[in-house]
Amino acid sequence: MTGNAHLVGQPALDHHWYPVALTGDIAPGPVGYRVLGRRYVLWRCGDGSLIAAPDRCPHREAPLSAGRMVDGCLECPYHGWRFGPGGRCERVPSSPPGTPVPPKAHLATVEVTERYGLVWLCPGRPWGPIPQIPQETDPEFRRLNTPFQQWAVSATRVTDNFMDFSHFPFVHTATFGLAQETVVPPLEMVDLPDGYRGYAYEVNANNTTDAGRTVTGQDIDVLHRRMTTGYTLPFSVRSTITYESGLEHILLLLATPVDDTNTRFNFVVWRNDDFSVPAEEIMKFDLAIGAEDKAMLEKLEGVLPMDLTATVSVQSDRPSVEWRRSLAALLDGGGNS
């Protein structure tokens, strides 16, 4: 197993999808984002197509994210070079009309797409699909999007946290965790539907807050939850919650590594409710839960070791340990898959 826990410079990570923005955040742009230590610029051309490329003009390396949109093209702020669909350089103002554009003037674009109200970027050739959420096309469910957040913690620590539920009664004391038992029963890791690897479990959750009762639609103090938690590599976790009332609450928890110790975090929710409660009221509770995770995780320094002997684990850590093994195997495989 690799001892290298750093994320920047790991070739295998370039071949996966990372969410960077809400679809409305690129309208039309340009906007700059950092993924795995590298800067990218995203914008929409006049035809509506979405473009992503390294945030560097090939002329004199000015950041294109500091440019502007002119006639549907991205204009470099330094010398006014313009880039259109496919990242092709369409104008060099200093060259006489009719002068051919140098072939190297065109941008080396990267894969970009939109799904679940998010913009996803893949730095290299994708090895697999974006995580699957079948409820996206189910008319019984509605999707709720939240703003992106910057967390000052490694994406590995974020994912490790979301694969674990033994922290619930200690970290989530202001939201739902007080009613949960601290003892975690043996967990069996299985292949969950839709390509996730994880486990099923049941917990009792505190339901005494006004926000919590709005989310659950129930006025009792303690609720029984049937849940699953599963991952897809490298840093995506899906959590499903089913209440005894039949309400389902599904979260896709997404950690995009900005660099080794900073993460662009987002989560998306799908619910089969009656749509009567405003989305803002529902999200208030989940955002409060996320704030508890963020406050704890930002106390942790550095990257999470991939060497399992560097930290102590017990039986309740089996899900996060298996995820770490899977991630370590991916990193050991490098870019040769």
C-alpha positions in Angstrom: 0.0 0.0 0.0 1.3 3.4 -0.9 2.7 5.6 1.8 2.0 8.8 -0.3 -1.1 10.4 1.1 -0.8 13.5 -1.1 -3.3 14.2 -3.8 -1.6 16.8 -5.9 0.5 15.0 -8.6 -1.3 11.7 -8.4 -1.8 10.7 -12.1 -4.8 8.4 -11.3 -6.9 11.2 -9.9 -6.8 13.1 -13.2 -9.2 10.5 -14.7 -12.2 11.2 -12.4 -15.0 13.7 -12.4 -15.0 16.6 -9.9 -17.9 19.1 -9.4 -16.6 22.7 -9.3 -19.7 24.9 -9.6 -23.5 25.2 -9.8 -24.7 25.4 -13.4 -25.8 29.0 -12.8 -22.3 30.0 -11.6 -21.0 29.9 -15.2 -23.3 32.4 -16.9 -21.4 33.1 -19.1 -18.2 33.5 -17.2 -15.2 33.3 -17.3 -14.7 31.8 -13.8 -11.5 30.2 -12.4 -11.3 27.1 -10.2 -8.5 25.1 -8.8 -8.6 21.3 -8.9 -5.8 19.1 -7.7 -3.5 22.1 -7.4 -4.0 23.2 -11.0 -6.1 26.2 -12.1 -8.8 26.0 -14.7 -11.0 28.5 -16.5 -14.6 27.8 -17.4 -16.9 29.8 -19.6 -19.9 29.5 -21.9 -19.5 30.4 -25.6 -22.1 32.3 -27.5 -23.7 29.0 -28.7 -24.2 28.0 -25.0 -21.5 25.3 -25.0 -19.5 25.0 -21.8 -15.7 25.1 -22.1 -13.0 24.2 -19.6 -9.2 24.7 -20.1 -6.1 25.4 -18.1 -6.3 29.0 -16.8 -3.4 30.2 -18.9 -3.3 32.0 -22.2 -0.8 30.3 -24.5 0.6 33.6 -25.6 2.1 35.1 -22.4 0.4 33.0 -19.7 -2.1 35.5 -18.4 -4.9 34.0 -16.4 -7.9 33.8 -18.7 -10.3 33.8 -15.8 -9.4 37.5 -15.4 -10.6 38.2 -18.9 -14.1 39.0 -20.3 -16.7 37.7 -22.7 -16.8 39.6 -26.0 -19.1 38.5 -28.9 -19.5 35.0 -27.4 -15.7 34.5 -27.1 -13.4 34.6 -24.1 -11.0 37.5 -24.4 -7.6 37.4 -22.7 -7.1 40.5 -20.4 -3.4 40.9 -21.5 -3.3 41.1 -25.3 -6.9 40.5 -26.3 -6.6 37.1 -27.9 -10.0 35.6 -28.2 -11.1 32.0 -27.8 -14.4 30.5 -29.0 -16.1 27.0 -29.2 -13.7 24.2 -28.5 -11.2 26.6 -27.1 -10.0 27.6 -30.6 -8.2 30.9 -30.9 -10.3 33.0 -33.2 -8.6 36.4 -33.0 -5.1 37.8 -32.5 -5.6 41.6 -32.5 -1.9 42.4 -33.1 -1.8 40.3 -36.3 -2.8 41.8 -39.7 -6.2 40.5 -41.0 -5.8 37.2 -42.8 -2.8 36.1 -40.8 -3.1 32.4 -39.8 -3.5 31.7 -36.1 -0.5 29.6 -34.8 -1.7 26.1 -34.1 -0.4 26.2 -30.6 -2.6 29.2 -29.9 -5.6 26.9 -29.4 -6.4 25.9 -25.9 -5.9 22.4 -24.6 -9.4 21.9 -23.3 -10.4 19.4 -20.7 -13.6 17.3 -20.2 -16.6 19.2 -18.7 -20.3 18.4 -18.4 -23.4 19.3 -16.4 -25.3 16.9 -14.2 -27.6 17.3 -11.1 -27.4 21.1 -11.4 -23.6 21.0 -11.1 -20.7 21.6 -13.5 -18.3 18.6 -13.5 -14.7 18.8 -14.7 -12.3 15.9 -15.5 -8.7 16.9 -16.0 -7.8 13.8 -18.0 -9.6 11.0 -20.0 -12.5 9.8 -17.8 -12.3 6.3 -16.5 -15.9 6.1 -15.5 -19.2 7.9 -15.2 -20.4 10.6 -12.8 -21.9 9.0 -9.7 -25.4 7.7 -10.5 -28.5 9.0 -8.7 -31.6 7.3 -10.3 -33.9 9.6 -8.4 -32.8 12.4 -10.6 -35.3 11.2 -13.3 -38.0 10.0 -10.8 -41.0 12.4 -10.8 -41.7 11.5 -7.2 -38.5 13.2 -6.1 -37.3 16.8 -6.2 -33.7 17.8 -6.3 -32.3 20.5 -4.0 -29.0 22.2 -4.7 -26.8 24.0 -2.1 -24.0 26.5 -2.7 -20.4 25.4 -2.9 -18.3 25.8 0.2 -14.5 26.0 0.8 -13.3 23.7 3.6 -9.8 24.0 5.0 -9.2 20.3 5.2 -8.0 17.5 2.9 -10.6 15.8 0.7 -9.4 12.5 2.1 -10.4 13.5 5.6 -13.8 14.8 4.3 -14.6 11.4 2.6 -13.3 9.4 5.6 -15.7 11.4 7.8 -18.7 10.8 5.6 -18.1 7.0 5.5 -18.3 6.9 9.3 -21.3 7.3 11.6 -19.7 6.7 15.0 -19.1 10.5 15.2 -22.8 11.3 15.1 -23.5 11.5 18.8 -20.4 13.6 19.4 -20.2 16.0 16.5 -23.8 16.5 15.6 -25.1 17.3 19.1 -27.0 20.5 17.9 -28.8 18.7 15.1 -29.7 15.0 15.2 -27.0 13.1 17.1 -28.1 13.2 20.7 -30.5 10.3 20.5 -28.0 7.9 18.9 -26.4 5.0 20.7 -22.6 5.3 20.8 -22.0 1.5 20.3 -21.8 0.7 16.6 -22.9 -2.9 15.7 -20.7 -5.0 13.2 -21.0 -3.6 9.7 -21.0 -5.6 6.5 -19.6 -3.9 3.5 -21.6 -4.8 0.3 -22.1 -3.6 -3.2 -25.0 -1.2 -3.0 -27.2 -0.3 -6.0 -26.0 2.1 -8.6 -22.3 1.4 -8.3 -21.7 2.3 -4.6 -19.8 0.3 -2.1 -20.9 0.6 1.4 -23.2 -0.6 4.2 -26.8 -0.5 5.5 -27.6 0.4 9.1 -30.3 1.8 11.4 -30.1 4.6 13.9 -32.3 6.7 16.2 -32.0 10.4 15.5 -32.8 13.4 17.7 -35.8 15.3 16.3 -36.4 18.1 18.8 -35.3 21.1 16.7 -37.8 23.1 14.6 -35.5 22.7 11.5 -35.3 19.0 12.1 -39.1 18.6 12.4 -39.5 20.6 9.2 -37.2 18.3 7.3 -38.8 15.1 8.7 -42.4 16.2 8.7 -42.9 14.6 12.1 -43.4 16.1 15.6 -41.9 13.3 17.8 -38.6 13.7 19.6 -36.8 10.6 18.4 -37.0 9.2 14.9 -35.9 5.8 13.6 -33.9 6.0 10.4 -32.9 3.2 8.0 -29.8 4.3 6.2 -27.2 3.3 3.7 -23.8 4.9 3.1 -21.6 4.1 0.2 -18.7 5.5 -1.8 -17.6 5.8 -5.4 -13.9 6.5 -5.9 -12.3 8.8 -5.3 -14.3 11.2 -3.1 -18.0 10.8 -3.6 -20.4 9.5 -0.9 -24.1 8.8 -1.1 -26.2 8.6 2.0 -29.8 7.4 1.9 -32.2 8.0 4.7 -35.7 6.3 4.9 -38.1 7.2 7.7 -40.9 5.1 9.0 -43.3 7.5 7.3 -42.0 6.5 3.9 -40.1 9.8 3.4 -36.7 9.3 1.6 -33.9 11.8 1.9 -30.9 11.1 -0.3 -27.7 13.0 -0.2 -24.8 13.1 -2.6 -21.7 14.4 -0.7 -19.0 15.6 -3.0 -15.4 16.6 -2.1 -13.3 18.2 -4.8 -9.6 18.5 -3.8 -8.5 22.1 -4.4 -5.0 21.0 -3.3 -3.7 18.6 -0.6 -5.3 20.4 2.3 -8.3 22.4 0.9 -11.6 21.1 -0.4 -14.4 22.5 -2.5 -17.4 20.8 -0.9 -21.0 20.5 -2.1 -23.9 18.3 -1.4 -27.1 17.6 -3.4 -30.4 16.4 -1.9 -33.3 14.4 -3.5 -36.6 13.9 -1.6 -39.9 12.2 -2.2 -41.9 14.8 -0.2 -45.0 16.6 -1.3 -43.0 19.7 -2.3 -45.0 21.9 0.1 -42.1 22.8 2.3 -39.8 25.5 0.8 -36.4 24.2 -0.3 -34.6 26.8 1.9 -36.3 25.4 5.0 -35.2 21.9 4.2 -31.7 22.8 3.4 -31.3 24.8 6.6 -31.1 21.6 8.6 -28.7 19.8 6.3 -26.4 22.9 6.1 -26.3 23.0 9.9 -25.2 19.4 9.9 -22.5 20.1 7.4 -21.4 23.1 9.5 -20.8 20.7 12.4 -18.7 18.4 10.2 -16.7 21.4 8.9 -16.0 22.8 12.4 -14.6 19.4 13.4 -12.7 18.5 10.3 -10.9 21.9 10.1 -9.3 21.1 13.4 -7.4 18.2 11.7 -4.1 19.0 10.1 -2.5 17.6 7.0 -3.5 14.8 4.7 -5.0 11.5 5.9 -2.4 8.7 5.8 -3.1 6.0 3.3 -0.9 3.7 5.4 -3.5 2.1 7.7 -0.8 1.5 10.4 -0.4 5.2 10.8 -3.7 5.6 12.5 -5.6 3.3 14.9 -8.9 1.8 13.7 -11.6 -0.3 15.4 -14.5 -2.4 14.1 -16.7 0.7 13.6 -14.1 2.1 11.2 -14.5 -0.8 8.8 -16.2 1.3 6.1 -13.7 4.1 6.1 -10.8 1.6 6.2 -12.2 -0.2 3.1 -12.5 3.1 1.3 -8.9 4.0 2.2 -7.7 0.7 0.9 -9.6 1.2 -2.3 -8.2 4.7 -2.7 -4.7 3.6 -2.0 -5.0 0.9 -4.6 -6.2 3.5 -7.1 -3.3 5.7 -6.4 -0.8 2.8 -6.6 -2.2 2.1 -10.0 -1.2 5.5 -11.2 -2.2 6.5 -14.7 -1.8 3.1 -16.2 -5.4 1.9 -16.1 
